[in-house]
Amino acid sequence: MQKDVTFNLIKERRKIKNISQSELGRIIGSQAMVSRIENGQILPNLQTIHLICKTLDLTVEEYFYAYYKIGTDMTDFRNDLDEKYMSTDTTALEQQYSDIKATNTLTLKHKHQMLMIQATIYHKEFQLASSNDQNFLLKYFDQIMRWQLYDIYLLECTLNMMPSEKIKPYISDILVQYIRTENKVYVGDIILTLIVKYLESSIVQKKDVITDWILLKLEDLKIRENSNSKVWFLFLIALYQHDTKKINQAYTVTDYLNAPYLKKKFILIQSIYLT
């Protein structure tokens, strides 16, 4: 199936059964959620998928056959940006931005992708976005009732170009949702990456109140850290606490891991923080 067709599966089935968006919204929670699912912006949770399939006479197999690419597309896009950021491939990012901007029909998803690319470019110097772009993102995040993978990745990729204090309510909501999640092993890595980036931004922006709040949350959550998050936390916390010995330990770890890109990022973050 083509991606544009899969996005319309629910909409097409609704029309066949003469069910309006608002009617389906009352069943699954809200019309806004139906709209975002149909536009390919979010992946619903299992309970919502069950309700959609039951209402529209879809089998779960039909649903996942049509929709499995949405989540992987966003994950691949985010991972590609992360690789380009670590390799400082700004030219490729700018070309990617131009290609999306030249698209005939700019959807909300396209706008989100452009902002994610922009934030990746801005991340190099921790530049803040314009007020219009910040407000666009904040308005979107304000409407979220239940955070899906799409939303979390969008926040993770753009939070560095917004003031840390404006991001705190969203992080708090996501952590509350995480606490209630049964499959914490899978979700844990996603949350760790989000917290690393939020901690990094709060430290560089010198928002000590936010940084202290994040560190307290980390202690409370007791998420099992992976090797990547361990070295990031070692470096960031040492930088915040002005612990030269542990900062040097973090650099030693990057040498041990043969990760020159990571070491360059640490050097960049440290230089910006100390200016």
C-alpha positions as CSV (number, residue, x, y, z in Angstrom):
1,M,0.0,0.0,0.0
2,Q,1.0,3.6,-0.6
3,K,1.4,5.7,2.4
4,D,-1.3,8.3,1.4
5,V,-3.7,5.4,0.9
6,T,-3.0,3.9,4.3
7,F,-3.6,7.2,6.0
8,N,-7.2,7.2,4.5
9,L,-8.2,3.7,5.6
10,I,-10.2,4.9,8.6
11,K,-11.7,7.8,6.7
12,E,-12.8,5.6,3.8
13,R,-14.3,3.0,6.1
14,R,-16.1,5.7,8.1
15,K,-17.7,7.0,4.9
16,I,-18.8,3.5,3.8
17,K,-20.5,3.0,7.2
18,N,-21.8,6.6,7.2
19,I,-20.1,7.4,10.5
20,S,-18.9,11.0,11.0
21,Q,-15.6,12.0,12.5
22,S,-17.5,13.4,15.6
23,E,-19.4,10.1,16.1
24,L,-16.2,8.1,16.0
25,G,-14.6,10.7,18.3
26,R,-17.3,10.2,20.9
27,I,-16.5,6.4,20.9
28,I,-12.7,6.7,21.1
29,G,-12.3,9.9,23.1
30,S,-12.3,13.0,20.9
31,Q,-12.9,14.1,17.3
32,A,-9.4,15.7,17.4
33,M,-7.9,12.3,18.0
34,V,-9.7,10.9,15.1
35,S,-8.5,13.7,12.9
36,R,-4.9,13.2,13.9
37,I,-5.1,9.4,13.4
38,E,-6.6,9.8,10.0
39,N,-3.9,12.3,9.0
40,G,-1.1,9.9,10.1
41,Q,0.1,12.2,12.9
42,I,-0.3,9.7,15.7
43,L,-0.6,6.0,16.4
44,P,-3.5,5.2,18.7
45,N,-3.0,2.9,21.7
46,L,-4.2,-0.7,21.7
47,Q,-7.6,0.1,23.4
48,T,-8.3,2.8,20.8
49,I,-7.3,0.5,18.0
50,H,-9.8,-2.1,19.4
51,L,-12.6,0.5,19.5
52,I,-11.9,1.7,16.0
53,C,-11.8,-1.8,14.5
54,K,-15.0,-2.8,16.4
55,T,-16.9,0.3,15.2
56,L,-15.7,0.2,11.6
57,D,-15.8,-3.6,11.2
58,L,-12.1,-3.8,10.6
59,T,-10.0,-6.7,11.7
60,V,-6.9,-5.9,13.7
61,E,-4.8,-7.5,10.9
62,E,-6.3,-5.1,8.4
63,Y,-5.5,-2.1,10.6
64,F,-1.9,-3.0,11.2
65,Y,-1.3,-3.9,7.6
66,A,-2.3,-0.4,6.6
67,Y,-0.8,1.6,9.4
68,Y,2.4,-0.1,10.5
69,K,4.5,2.2,8.4
70,I,3.5,5.4,10.2
71,G,5.4,4.7,13.4
72,T,8.4,3.4,11.6
73,D,8.5,6.4,9.2
74,M,8.6,8.8,12.1
75,T,11.3,6.7,13.9
76,D,13.4,6.5,10.8
77,F,13.1,10.2,10.2
78,R,14.1,11.0,13.7
79,N,17.0,8.6,13.6
80,D,18.2,10.0,10.4
81,L,18.2,13.5,11.9
82,D,20.1,12.3,14.9
83,E,22.8,10.7,12.7
84,K,23.1,14.0,10.7
85,Y,23.4,16.0,13.9
86,M,26.1,13.7,15.4
87,S,28.1,14.0,12.1
88,T,27.5,17.7,11.8
89,D,26.1,17.2,8.3
90,T,24.4,20.6,8.0
91,T,24.4,20.7,4.2
92,A,22.4,17.5,4.0
93,L,20.0,18.9,6.6
94,E,19.5,22.1,4.7
95,Q,18.9,20.2,1.5
96,Q,16.4,18.0,3.2
97,Y,14.6,21.1,4.5
98,S,14.4,22.6,1.0
99,D,13.1,19.4,-0.5
100,I,10.2,19.2,2.0
101,K,9.5,22.9,1.6
102,A,9.2,22.5,-2.2
103,T,6.5,19.8,-1.7
104,N,3.3,20.8,-3.6
105,T,1.0,20.2,-0.6
106,L,2.5,21.1,2.8
107,T,0.7,19.1,5.4
108,L,0.9,19.4,9.2
109,K,3.3,16.5,9.1
110,H,5.5,18.3,6.6
111,K,5.6,21.4,8.8
112,H,6.6,19.2,11.8
113,Q,9.4,17.6,9.8
114,M,10.7,21.0,8.7
115,L,10.7,22.2,12.3
116,M,12.5,19.0,13.4
117,I,15.2,19.6,10.7
118,Q,15.4,23.3,11.8
119,A,15.9,22.3,15.4
120,T,18.6,19.9,14.4
121,I,20.5,22.7,12.7
122,Y,19.9,25.1,15.6
123,H,21.1,22.4,18.0
124,K,24.7,23.1,17.0
125,E,24.6,26.5,18.7
126,F,21.5,26.0,20.8
127,Q,19.8,28.7,18.9
128,L,16.1,29.4,19.9
129,A,13.3,29.3,17.3
130,S,11.3,32.3,16.3
131,S,8.3,33.2,18.4
132,N,6.0,32.0,15.6
133,D,7.6,28.6,15.4
134,Q,7.7,28.2,19.1
135,N,4.0,29.1,19.4
136,F,3.1,26.8,16.6
137,L,4.8,23.8,18.4
138,L,3.5,24.8,21.9
139,K,-0.1,25.1,20.6
140,Y,0.2,21.6,19.1
141,F,1.7,20.1,22.3
142,D,-1.0,21.9,24.4
143,Q,-3.7,19.9,22.6
144,I,-2.3,16.5,23.4
145,M,-4.3,14.5,25.9
146,R,-2.3,11.2,25.5
147,W,1.3,11.3,24.2
148,Q,1.9,9.0,21.3
149,L,5.3,8.0,19.8
150,Y,4.9,10.7,17.1
151,D,4.4,13.4,19.7
152,I,7.3,12.3,21.9
153,Y,9.7,12.3,19.0
154,L,8.5,15.6,17.8
155,L,9.1,17.1,21.3
156,E,12.4,15.4,21.6
157,C,13.7,16.7,18.3
158,T,12.5,20.3,18.8
159,L,12.8,21.1,22.6
160,N,16.3,22.4,22.2
161,M,15.1,25.4,20.3
162,M,12.5,26.4,23.0
163,P,13.0,27.8,26.6
164,S,13.3,24.8,29.0
165,E,10.6,26.2,31.4
166,K,8.0,26.0,28.6
167,I,8.7,22.3,28.0
168,K,8.4,21.2,31.6
169,P,4.6,20.6,31.6
170,Y,4.9,18.3,28.6
171,I,7.8,16.3,30.2
172,S,5.8,16.0,33.4
173,D,2.8,14.7,31.5
174,I,4.9,12.2,29.6
175,L,6.5,10.9,32.8
176,V,3.1,10.4,34.5
177,Q,2.0,8.5,31.4
178,Y,5.2,6.4,31.6
179,I,4.6,5.5,35.2
180,R,1.3,4.1,34.2
181,T,2.7,2.2,31.3
182,E,2.9,-1.6,31.6
183,N,5.7,-2.1,29.0
184,K,8.3,0.0,30.7
185,V,11.3,-1.9,29.2
186,Y,10.4,-0.7,25.6
187,V,9.3,2.8,26.6
188,G,12.2,3.3,29.0
189,D,14.8,3.9,26.2
190,I,12.5,6.4,24.6
191,I,12.0,8.3,27.9
192,L,15.7,8.3,28.6
193,T,16.6,9.9,25.3
194,L,14.0,12.5,25.8
195,I,15.3,13.3,29.3
196,V,18.9,13.4,28.1
197,K,18.0,16.1,25.6
198,Y,15.9,18.0,28.0
199,L,18.7,17.9,30.7
200,E,21.2,19.1,28.1
201,S,19.0,22.0,27.1
202,S,18.3,23.1,30.6
203,I,22.0,23.0,31.5
204,V,23.1,25.0,28.4
205,Q,20.3,27.5,29.0
206,K,21.4,27.7,32.6
207,K,17.9,27.0,33.9
208,D,19.1,25.6,37.2
209,V,15.6,25.1,38.7
210,I,14.6,23.0,35.7
211,T,17.8,21.0,35.8
212,D,17.3,20.2,39.5
213,W,13.8,19.1,38.8
214,I,15.0,16.8,36.1
215,L,17.6,15.2,38.3
216,L,15.0,14.6,41.0
217,K,12.7,13.0,38.5
218,L,15.5,10.7,37.4
219,E,16.0,9.5,40.9
220,D,12.3,8.9,41.4
221,L,11.8,7.0,38.1
222,K,14.7,4.7,38.6
223,I,14.8,3.9,34.8
224,R,17.4,1.3,33.9
225,E,20.0,3.3,31.9
226,N,21.5,2.0,28.7
227,S,25.2,2.5,27.8
228,N,24.5,5.6,25.7
229,S,22.4,7.4,28.3
230,K,24.9,6.5,31.0
231,V,27.8,8.4,29.3
232,W,25.5,11.3,28.5
233,F,24.3,11.5,32.2
234,L,27.9,11.2,33.4
235,F,29.0,14.1,31.3
236,L,25.9,16.4,31.7
237,I,25.6,16.0,35.5
238,A,29.4,16.4,35.9
239,L,29.2,19.6,33.8
240,Y,26.3,21.0,35.8
241,Q,28.1,20.2,39.1
242,H,31.5,21.5,37.7
243,D,33.0,18.2,38.5
244,T,36.2,18.2,36.4
245,K,37.2,14.7,37.3
246,K,33.9,13.2,36.1
247,I,33.9,15.3,33.0
248,N,37.3,13.9,32.1
249,Q,35.9,10.4,32.8
250,A,33.2,11.0,30.3
251,Y,35.7,12.0,27.7
252,T,37.7,8.9,28.5
253,V,34.6,6.8,27.9
254,T,34.1,8.3,24.5
255,D,37.6,7.3,23.6
256,Y,37.0,3.8,24.9
257,L,33.8,3.6,22.8
258,N,35.7,5.0,19.8
259,A,33.0,7.7,19.5
260,P,34.8,10.8,18.2
261,Y,31.5,12.5,17.2
262,L,30.2,12.1,20.7
263,K,33.4,13.6,22.1
264,K,33.0,16.6,19.8
265,K,29.5,17.1,21.0
266,F,30.6,17.1,24.6
267,I,33.4,19.6,23.8
268,L,30.9,21.8,22.0
269,I,28.3,21.7,24.9
270,Q,31.0,22.4,27.5
271,S,32.3,25.4,25.5
272,I,28.8,26.9,25.1
273,Y,28.0,26.3,28.8
274,L,31.2,28.0,30.0
275,T,30.7,31.1,27.9
